[in-house]
Amino acid sequence: MNPIAPRIALIHAVYAAMAPAAAAFAALWPEAQCVNLVDDALPADLEADGGLTPPMERRIARLAQHAITAGADGVLFTCSAFGAAIDKAAASAPVPVLKPNEAMFEAALSGGGRIGLLGTFAPAVASMAAEFHDMARSRGMSPTLLAHCVPQAMAAARAGNIAGHDRLVAEAAPLLAACDVLMLAHFSTSTALDAVRKVHAGSVLSAPAAAVAALRRLTAAAP
């Protein structure tokens, strides 16, 4: 690993995740040399398949391997719908490979007993909820998780209407007003962070900053 300018591969399934990832790196790890890989057919293919399949898992593994072969010192997937496949890719990787939401889950579990998950892509929200409960059980915890999906916000983001996306996400936030902590499910959802904080009284978490901090720590510790 280059200790001065490590190469970090960011693997995206939606273009809307790229700007939040870049902003988090600029703020928290500007020394990192970020390179971007995009497979924007992944969400549609996942929906068509009805969930993760062995071919999809191999596809995720190939994306990670391509990044590592190209010299990546660490890999960060920014789409939260492929957690189980990313875990399998990470298990055999010689460098840290992270899911986008792990560090955010850790923060949420320390923040309260009633936790909200607000997303825009239904398959990802479902898989994230399962991963969150698995993490909580592994720590002997049993928080209440309330999840809500706003698919029309993703449609707005895909059309390039980020302001409309942020407005729709913020309008949905009061549905989870009873939550002590509210997680914005995806990297792409993090553009609505300020808008959601204006309407939610509890803590509001987004994934990019937590993920970048975790990857920086893990990469520094790698041999």
Residue frames as qw, qx, qy, qz and C-alpha x, y, z in Angstrom:
[[0.000, 0.886, 0.463, 0.000, 0.00, 0.00, 0.00],
 [0.342, 0.470, -0.039, 0.813, 1.18, 3.51, -0.78],
 [0.335, -0.518, -0.590, 0.520, 1.04, 5.25, 2.64],
 [0.059, -0.272, 0.004, 0.960, 0.90, 8.71, 1.10],
 [0.504, 0.250, -0.180, -0.807, -1.72, 8.26, -1.62],
 [0.383, 0.061, 0.920, -0.057, -3.49, 4.92, -1.31],
 [0.312, 0.000, -0.581, -0.752, -5.66, 3.96, -4.25],
 [0.371, 0.211, 0.740, -0.520, -9.29, 3.38, -3.27],
 [0.118, -0.153, -0.764, -0.616, -11.73, 1.86, -5.70],
 [0.418, 0.226, 0.440, -0.762, -15.33, 3.00, -5.40],
 [0.001, -0.145, -0.903, -0.405, -17.79, 0.63, -7.04],
 [0.352, 0.226, 0.243, -0.875, -21.15, 2.18, -7.87],
 [0.251, 0.366, 0.881, 0.164, -24.48, 0.85, -9.10],
 [0.148, 0.885, 0.437, 0.061, -26.07, 4.30, -9.45],
 [0.442, 0.479, -0.023, 0.758, -24.45, 7.52, -10.62],
 [0.327, -0.816, -0.095, -0.467, -26.19, 9.44, -7.83],
 [0.823, -0.530, -0.072, 0.193, -23.88, 7.77, -5.29],
 [0.720, 0.301, -0.062, 0.622, -20.73, 9.21, -6.84],
 [0.049, 0.721, -0.087, 0.685, -20.98, 12.80, -5.62],
 [0.666, -0.690, 0.074, -0.273, -21.72, 11.90, -1.96],
 [0.931, -0.150, 0.005, 0.332, -18.78, 9.48, -1.98],
 [0.541, 0.478, -0.047, 0.691, -16.46, 12.08, -3.48],
 [0.223, -0.790, 0.063, -0.568, -17.57, 14.68, -0.93],
 [0.830, -0.554, 0.042, -0.050, -16.94, 12.32, 1.99],
 [0.854, 0.041, 0.007, 0.518, -13.45, 11.51, 0.75],
 [0.296, 0.658, -0.024, 0.692, -12.66, 15.18, 0.13],
 [0.423, -0.771, 0.081, -0.469, -13.69, 16.02, 3.68],
 [0.814, -0.514, 0.235, -0.132, -12.26, 13.04, 5.56],
 [0.778, -0.216, 0.468, 0.359, -9.50, 11.49, 3.46],
 [0.425, 0.854, -0.085, -0.289, -8.33, 13.91, 0.76],
 [0.171, -0.614, 0.724, 0.263, -5.02, 12.05, 0.37],
 [0.656, 0.131, 0.744, 0.006, -6.75, 8.99, -1.05],
 [0.153, 0.291, -0.597, -0.732, -6.56, 8.49, -4.81],
 [0.602, 0.278, 0.615, -0.428, -10.12, 7.50, -5.66],
 [0.141, 0.141, -0.744, -0.638, -11.03, 5.64, -8.84],
 [0.611, 0.182, 0.355, -0.683, -14.60, 4.88, -9.86],
 [0.023, -0.029, -0.932, -0.360, -16.12, 1.75, -11.37],
 [0.524, 0.184, 0.231, -0.799, -19.79, 1.89, -12.43],
 [0.049, -0.152, -0.936, -0.313, -22.17, -0.92, -13.37],
 [0.346, 0.070, 0.221, -0.909, -25.47, 0.90, -13.59],
 [0.632, -0.053, -0.596, -0.493, -27.33, -2.19, -14.80],
 [0.214, 0.053, -0.890, 0.400, -26.98, -3.80, -11.37],
 [0.348, 0.108, 0.515, -0.776, -30.20, -2.41, -9.77],
 [0.698, 0.243, -0.186, -0.647, -32.44, -3.36, -12.69],
 [0.578, 0.221, -0.781, -0.086, -30.86, -6.80, -12.96],
 [0.019, 0.053, -0.832, 0.552, -31.29, -7.37, -9.22],
 [0.538, 0.179, 0.298, -0.768, -34.98, -6.46, -9.44],
 [0.707, 0.286, -0.442, -0.472, -35.43, -8.73, -12.47],
 [0.442, 0.192, -0.864, 0.146, -33.73, -11.63, -10.67],
 [0.673, -0.575, -0.313, -0.346, -35.85, -11.10, -7.57],
 [0.666, -0.712, 0.219, 0.020, -32.81, -11.10, -5.29],
 [0.063, -0.709, 0.682, 0.166, -29.16, -12.06, -5.18],
 [0.973, 0.206, 0.008, -0.107, -28.31, -15.06, -7.34],
 [0.797, -0.289, 0.308, 0.432, -25.02, -16.97, -7.79],
 [0.570, 0.496, 0.264, 0.599, -24.35, -15.20, -11.11],
 [0.079, -0.930, -0.052, -0.354, -24.91, -11.83, -9.43],
 [0.685, -0.687, 0.185, 0.157, -22.58, -12.80, -6.60],
 [0.774, 0.030, 0.308, 0.553, -19.91, -13.73, -9.14],
 [0.313, 0.767, 0.219, 0.515, -20.44, -10.40, -10.88],
 [0.361, -0.919, 0.072, -0.138, -19.87, -8.50, -7.63],
 [0.795, -0.424, 0.284, 0.329, -16.76, -10.58, -6.96],
 [0.678, 0.364, 0.291, 0.569, -15.42, -9.82, -10.44],
 [0.062, 0.920, 0.080, 0.379, -15.90, -6.08, -9.91],
 [0.566, -0.794, 0.217, 0.039, -13.93, -6.25, -6.67],
 [0.827, -0.137, 0.351, 0.418, -11.21, -8.40, -8.25],
 [0.513, 0.671, 0.212, 0.492, -10.90, -6.01, -11.20],
 [0.167, -0.952, 0.078, -0.243, -10.36, -3.12, -8.80],
 [0.715, -0.601, 0.324, 0.152, -7.76, -5.05, -6.81],
 [0.805, 0.195, 0.332, 0.450, -5.94, -6.21, -9.93],
 [0.331, 0.800, 0.128, 0.483, -5.77, -2.56, -11.01],
 [0.436, 0.282, -0.410, 0.750, -3.93, -1.72, -7.80],
 [0.446, -0.691, -0.119, -0.557, -6.60, -0.77, -5.28],
 [0.190, 0.254, -0.747, 0.585, -5.46, -0.69, -1.65],
 [0.234, 0.261, 0.736, -0.579, -9.08, -0.76, -0.53],
 [0.134, -0.281, -0.710, -0.632, -12.51, -1.20, -2.12],
 [0.232, 0.269, 0.548, -0.757, -15.76, 0.47, -1.12],
 [0.006, 0.436, 0.792, 0.428, -19.07, -0.57, -2.67],
 [0.120, 0.019, 0.199, -0.973, -21.55, 2.30, -2.53],
 [0.602, -0.171, -0.404, -0.668, -24.76, 0.38, -3.28],
 [0.369, -0.298, 0.689, -0.548, -26.45, -1.14, -0.25],
 [0.855, 0.105, -0.012, -0.508, -28.43, -3.83, -2.10],
 [0.807, 0.357, -0.470, 0.004, -25.60, -6.33, -2.49],
 [0.400, -0.721, 0.476, -0.304, -24.42, -6.88, 1.08],
 [0.900, -0.187, 0.392, -0.040, -24.24, -10.68, 1.12],
 [0.825, 0.502, 0.039, 0.258, -22.39, -10.75, -2.20],
 [0.157, 0.847, -0.351, 0.367, -19.93, -8.12, -0.98],
 [0.665, -0.568, 0.448, -0.186, -19.29, -10.18, 2.16],
 [0.947, 0.093, 0.276, 0.137, -18.32, -13.14, -0.03],
 [0.588, 0.715, -0.104, 0.363, -16.05, -11.00, -2.18],
 [0.175, -0.845, 0.375, -0.338, -14.41, -9.53, 0.91],
 [0.880, -0.393, 0.258, -0.070, -13.73, -12.92, 2.47],
 [0.886, 0.088, 0.240, 0.388, -11.09, -13.83, -0.12],
 [0.354, 0.885, -0.015, 0.301, -9.78, -10.35, -0.92],
 [0.718, -0.018, -0.275, 0.640, -6.20, -9.37, -0.02],
 [0.093, 0.194, -0.145, 0.966, -7.26, -5.78, 0.77],
 [0.198, 0.341, 0.643, -0.657, -10.17, -4.33, 2.78],
 [0.152, -0.281, -0.657, -0.683, -13.50, -4.54, 0.92],
 [0.107, 0.209, 0.602, -0.763, -16.37, -2.74, 2.60],
 [0.022, 0.648, 0.730, 0.216, -20.11, -2.63, 2.31],
 [0.081, 0.547, 0.077, 0.830, -21.50, 0.91, 2.35],
 [0.509, -0.634, -0.160, -0.560, -23.62, 0.64, 5.47],
 [0.746, -0.181, -0.563, 0.305, -21.60, -1.33, 8.04],
 [0.322, 0.040, -0.382, 0.865, -20.15, 1.66, 9.88],
 [0.353, -0.318, -0.092, -0.875, -23.49, 3.49, 9.87],
 [0.760, -0.351, -0.502, -0.217, -25.15, 0.45, 11.46],
 [0.598, -0.107, -0.531, 0.590, -22.54, 0.48, 14.21],
 [0.028, 0.148, -0.192, 0.970, -23.29, 4.13, 14.96],
 [0.549, -0.332, -0.305, -0.704, -27.04, 3.56, 14.93],
 [0.745, -0.283, -0.602, 0.044, -26.86, 0.66, 17.37],
 [0.446, -0.143, -0.470, 0.748, -25.14, 2.91, 19.89],
 [0.036, -0.184, -0.045, -0.981, -27.70, 5.66, 19.48],
 [0.533, -0.048, 0.249, -0.807, -31.04, 4.34, 20.67],
 [0.412, 0.052, 0.897, -0.153, -33.51, 1.48, 20.88],
 [0.558, 0.647, 0.494, -0.163, -35.88, 2.64, 18.12],
 [0.268, -0.412, 0.500, 0.713, -34.12, 3.06, 14.79],
 [0.622, 0.656, 0.240, -0.355, -35.47, 4.16, 11.43],
 [0.459, -0.134, 0.646, 0.596, -34.26, 3.23, 7.96],
 [0.438, 0.748, 0.205, -0.454, -35.31, 5.55, 5.14],
 [0.413, -0.207, 0.685, 0.563, -34.46, 4.44, 1.61],
 [0.462, 0.529, -0.130, -0.700, -35.42, 4.72, -2.04],
 [0.511, 0.322, -0.732, -0.316, -34.66, 1.26, -3.49],
 [0.830, -0.307, 0.080, -0.458, -36.86, -1.48, -2.08],
 [0.928, 0.087, -0.336, 0.135, -34.53, -4.48, -2.60],
 [0.393, 0.412, -0.487, 0.662, -31.75, -2.63, -0.78],
 [0.431, -0.478, 0.276, -0.714, -34.01, -1.60, 2.10],
 [0.940, -0.191, -0.096, -0.265, -35.10, -5.22, 2.60],
 [0.840, 0.175, -0.371, 0.356, -31.55, -6.60, 2.54],
 [0.147, 0.511, -0.405, 0.744, -30.26, -3.81, 4.79],
 [0.656, -0.469, 0.139, -0.575, -32.95, -4.52, 7.36],
 [0.979, -0.091, -0.185, 0.008, -31.88, -8.18, 7.46],
 [0.633, 0.349, -0.376, 0.580, -28.21, -7.22, 7.79],
 [0.169, -0.583, 0.294, -0.738, -29.00, -4.74, 10.54],
 [0.831, -0.395, 0.067, -0.385, -30.87, -7.34, 12.57],
 [0.923, 0.098, -0.274, 0.251, -28.04, -9.84, 12.06],
 [0.360, 0.474, -0.388, 0.703, -25.53, -7.30, 13.36],
 [0.454, -0.545, 0.217, -0.670, -27.72, -6.45, 16.34],
 [0.951, -0.241, -0.086, -0.175, -28.18, -10.12, 17.27],
 [0.791, 0.253, -0.356, 0.429, -24.45, -10.73, 17.05],
 [0.146, 0.417, -0.403, 0.801, -24.06, -8.04, 19.72],
 [0.221, -0.347, -0.835, 0.366, -26.86, -9.37, 21.92],
 [0.150, 0.247, 0.160, -0.944, -29.09, -6.40, 21.07],
 [0.176, 0.479, 0.842, 0.174, -32.71, -6.28, 19.95],
 [0.074, 0.308, 0.054, -0.947, -33.54, -2.77, 18.74],
 [0.500, 0.627, 0.559, -0.208, -36.77, -1.91, 16.98],
 [0.218, -0.183, 0.500, 0.818, -36.21, -1.12, 13.30],
 [0.457, 0.690, 0.444, -0.342, -38.81, 0.80, 11.32],
 [0.359, -0.124, 0.574, 0.725, -38.15, 0.94, 7.58],
 [0.449, 0.739, 0.342, -0.367, -39.75, 3.04, 4.86],
 [0.498, 0.018, 0.560, 0.662, -39.03, 3.22, 1.13],
 [0.288, 0.763, 0.128, -0.564, -39.64, 6.18, -1.20],
 [0.673, 0.148, 0.573, 0.444, -39.14, 4.74, -4.71],
 [0.350, 0.875, 0.287, 0.169, -40.31, 7.91, -6.41],
 [0.253, -0.902, 0.264, 0.230, -37.28, 9.67, -4.91],
 [0.598, -0.238, 0.628, 0.438, -34.96, 7.22, -6.69],
 [0.518, 0.609, 0.527, 0.288, -36.81, 7.88, -9.93],
 [0.053, 0.997, 0.034, -0.038, -36.17, 11.60, -9.45],
 [0.436, -0.694, 0.470, 0.327, -32.47, 11.02, -8.77],
 [0.646, 0.099, 0.647, 0.392, -32.11, 8.80, -11.83],
 [0.379, 0.798, 0.394, 0.254, -33.63, 11.62, -13.88],
 [0.466, 0.284, -0.106, 0.832, -31.04, 14.04, -12.49],
 [0.305, -0.721, -0.145, -0.605, -33.52, 15.83, -10.24],
 [0.484, -0.002, -0.680, 0.550, -31.53, 15.75, -6.99],
 [0.192, -0.150, 0.288, -0.926, -33.54, 18.61, -5.46],
 [0.731, -0.151, -0.254, -0.614, -36.74, 16.66, -6.08],
 [0.724, -0.017, -0.670, 0.162, -35.15, 13.53, -4.62],
 [0.244, 0.081, -0.586, 0.769, -34.14, 15.38, -1.47],
 [0.429, -0.167, 0.084, -0.884, -37.59, 16.93, -1.09],
 [0.801, -0.125, -0.433, -0.393, -39.35, 13.57, -1.38],
 [0.620, -0.008, -0.681, 0.389, -37.02, 11.94, 1.14],
 [0.034, 0.104, -0.450, 0.886, -37.52, 14.80, 3.62],
 [0.583, -0.174, -0.123, -0.784, -41.29, 14.63, 3.17],
 [0.814, -0.126, -0.548, -0.145, -41.21, 10.95, 4.13],
 [0.337, 0.270, -0.674, 0.600, -39.04, 11.45, 7.22],
 [0.423, -0.296, 0.336, -0.788, -41.95, 12.41, 9.55],
 [0.871, -0.083, -0.343, -0.341, -43.32, 8.89, 9.07],
 [0.788, -0.027, -0.494, 0.365, -40.36, 7.78, 11.20],
 [0.103, -0.749, 0.182, -0.629, -40.61, 10.61, 13.71],
 [0.802, -0.556, 0.054, -0.214, -40.81, 8.19, 16.65],
 [0.906, 0.127, -0.196, 0.353, -37.29, 6.90, 15.98],
 [0.514, -0.774, 0.099, 0.357, -34.37, 7.94, 18.17],
 [0.274, -0.467, 0.583, 0.606, -32.00, 7.48, 15.22],
 [0.722, 0.606, 0.213, -0.256, -32.82, 7.74, 11.53],
 [0.503, -0.287, 0.617, 0.533, -30.51, 6.14, 8.96],
 [0.547, 0.653, -0.167, -0.497, -30.51, 7.35, 5.36],
 [0.941, -0.012, 0.337, -0.014, -30.17, 4.00, 3.66],
 [0.817, 0.384, 0.207, 0.377, -28.04, 4.62, 0.58],
 [0.450, -0.211, 0.125, 0.859, -25.07, 6.74, -0.45],
 [0.073, 0.410, 0.480, 0.772, -27.39, 8.45, -2.93],
 [0.354, -0.766, -0.522, -0.127, -29.88, 9.27, -0.15],
 [0.544, -0.426, -0.252, 0.677, -27.25, 11.22, 1.77],
 [0.175, 0.308, 0.224, 0.908, -27.82, 14.29, -0.41],
 [0.400, -0.658, -0.399, -0.497, -31.01, 14.77, 1.63],
 [0.558, -0.208, -0.594, 0.541, -29.16, 14.81, 4.97],
 [0.065, -0.003, -0.231, 0.971, -29.58, 18.51, 5.71],
 [0.465, -0.234, -0.328, -0.788, -33.23, 18.52, 4.61],
 [0.697, -0.328, -0.634, -0.073, -34.05, 15.51, 6.79],
 [0.435, -0.135, -0.536, 0.711, -32.27, 16.97, 9.80],
 [0.152, -0.164, 0.032, -0.974, -34.56, 19.98, 9.59],
 [0.669, -0.228, -0.247, -0.663, -37.66, 17.82, 10.05],
 [0.836, -0.192, -0.512, 0.047, -36.41, 15.01, 12.31],
 [0.412, -0.843, 0.190, -0.291, -35.80, 15.68, 15.99],
 [0.882, -0.373, 0.249, 0.145, -33.54, 12.69, 16.59],
 [0.320, -0.556, 0.596, 0.484, -30.11, 11.83, 15.25],
 [0.786, 0.580, 0.055, -0.206, -29.86, 11.42, 11.46],
 [0.529, -0.456, 0.615, 0.367, -27.06, 9.29, 10.02],
 [0.721, 0.624, -0.162, -0.253, -25.81, 8.88, 6.47],
 [0.973, -0.054, 0.139, 0.175, -23.47, 6.19, 5.19],
 [0.651, 0.658, -0.164, 0.341, -20.65, 7.94, 3.29],
 [0.071, -0.804, 0.438, -0.396, -18.79, 9.64, 6.14],
 [0.766, -0.418, 0.445, -0.201, -18.91, 6.57, 8.39],
 [0.951, 0.249, 0.144, 0.111, -17.80, 4.29, 5.56],
 [0.488, 0.751, -0.269, 0.355, -14.86, 6.48, 4.55],
 [0.316, -0.728, 0.494, -0.354, -13.63, 6.72, 8.13],
 [0.889, -0.207, 0.393, -0.114, -13.88, 2.94, 8.56],
 [0.872, 0.444, 0.026, 0.206, -12.08, 2.20, 5.29],
 [0.216, 0.826, -0.383, 0.354, -9.29, 4.65, 6.13],
 [0.556, -0.584, 0.524, -0.276, -8.77, 2.90, 9.48],
 [0.938, 0.022, 0.346, -0.023, -8.80, -0.58, 7.96],
 [0.724, 0.644, -0.093, 0.228, -6.54, 0.33, 5.08],
 [0.010, -0.820, 0.474, -0.321, -3.98, 1.90, 7.40],
 [0.673, -0.433, 0.557, -0.223, -3.97, -1.31, 9.46],
 [0.948, 0.311, 0.049, -0.054, -3.51, -3.58, 6.43],
 [0.701, -0.400, 0.376, 0.456, -0.03, -5.09, 5.92]]
